[in-house]
Amino acid sequence: MGYDIFSEITNQAIKVTLYIASPMLLGALFMGILVSLFQAVTQINEQTLSFIPKALVIVGAMVIFAPWMSETLTNFTKELILSIPQIITQN
């Protein structure tokens, strides 16, 4: 059987993880850039200033994208469970 099926499942799991995490990561990235530009323009060097906007953006992204994230994860799990008989018969 080899490790082909395991590497394929692992690759799919990593892709799904990146798809699910990307809205929150990109939102935090853009908010961090905006806050750092604001800090550079106003010369305010407060470390805690960037935490609250990033946290709000991450929570907002989780609320907005929750249906899509749960559907993506559910589809991946269904495909994984349905492929169990094929994996077993290949062995």
Secondary structure as GFF3:
##gff-version 3
##sequence-region A 1 91
A	DSSP	alpha_helix	4	42	.	.	.	ID=ss1
A	DSSP	three_ten_helix	47	50	.	.	.	ID=ss2
A	DSSP	alpha_helix	51	82	.	.	.	ID=ss3
A	DSSP	alpha_helix	84	90	.	.	.	ID=ss4
###
